[in-house]
């Protein structure tokens, strides 16, 4: 039996084992009366272990491992350190509000705070635009690129992307959030273990000797020309994390699916601990080592170093872990996107009581087709992670502004907020594509402040309403 045959056999063995374990765990679950709660929030039945596992692996995928290691510098670890702050804010500030308001989607909170369904639908559409046009294609592309560079296969990127899309969609359609979260957790244990092993073996490959690597690739203090200049940590970075971890449906959906707020908080804090201790070395050290071994190879760095340092049979297991990470992140985004469409748009404007499972299947199919069509576009990007972060600024800060204004102020007209969101998106587009006086992280911070000021000003001078600070969060 050839080594490549062993590698492929191990890959399929581990992949099938995760699928079987997920099926066995899910098959005895009792369906909740509310089909939305069952399908999109697992009937409120996720223990803290599955919350932590699902949050960790939903975020940790090829756009992180391939994209961040592709920068081949330590500086990218700041995304993970800042993420710890975002998770703590989710646990202590936002989760209690979501649970008190019995929310299925994060945007449901907006409808309750502004007493208007149109603001909920507007923000849902923005989330959907980001998921469909940015995250889904980059995840499919990153996973396919990794498989190509690790195995050295001649299969076209689109063939691998279609394979990931079909399998991931099956999880999302047939199992709902329960299957997604459980498969996330099982896959996460394997991926974290293998990821740490890759770090150790990569360091051994260079005898723990970082000599010869340029200083700018080892420092945590970025200059003005780096991906993360040090001063951006003082402006937009924390708000990017608050948006991603505390308002983004794909992440918060897991934390909203526990039986109690305490169980959910325990899971989120466990995810924060994992993110602080384990993830930073995984997303920077292999890339730095690959720079010493191969030079500046960009996004191909991670797949190449993994293929070189792992034994063949273990590389098959690691490929299974990466495939699981791609699938779980992909199906997590599909499930949350479907939740946004079904709960915030279809049920509000088309039909109040649809067949959730059938409708979700059709919607998922459309999202998958659009995402696949965009994969070739992202294949031309210089850096996956930097491209994603910069593009998502068009949506993230205007969206976050609606949550902050809604939580901090009473008596704000939803029309003022919608106008501010459109204005803020336009401003960031100008900063990004027409006039770029600042780093994009600074531009995101300025966009957030601009949106909040415009909303409050329009509320007073256009709609004649005076906002007032809330006594305590709703």
Secondary structure by P-SEA (a helix, b strand, c coil): ccaaaaaaaaaaaaaaaaaaaaaaaccccccccccccccccccccccaaaaaaaaaaaaccccaaaaaaaacccccaaaaaaaaaaaaaaacccaaaaaaacccccaaaaaaaaccaaaaaaaaaaaaaaaacccaaaaaaaaaaaaaaaccccccaaaaaaaaaaaaaaaaacccaaaaaaaaaaaaaaaaaaaaaaaaaaaaaaccccccccccccccccccccccccccccccaaaaaaaaccccccccccccccccaaaaaaaaaaaaaaaaccccccccaaaaaaaacccccccaaaaaaaaccccaaaaaaaaaaaaaaaaaaaaaaaaaaaaaaaccccccccccccaaaaaaaaaaaaaaaaaaaacccccccccaaaaaaaaacccaaaaaaaaaaaaccccccaaaaaaaaaaaaaaaaaaccccccccaaaaaaaaaaaaaaaaaaaaccccbbbbbbbcccc
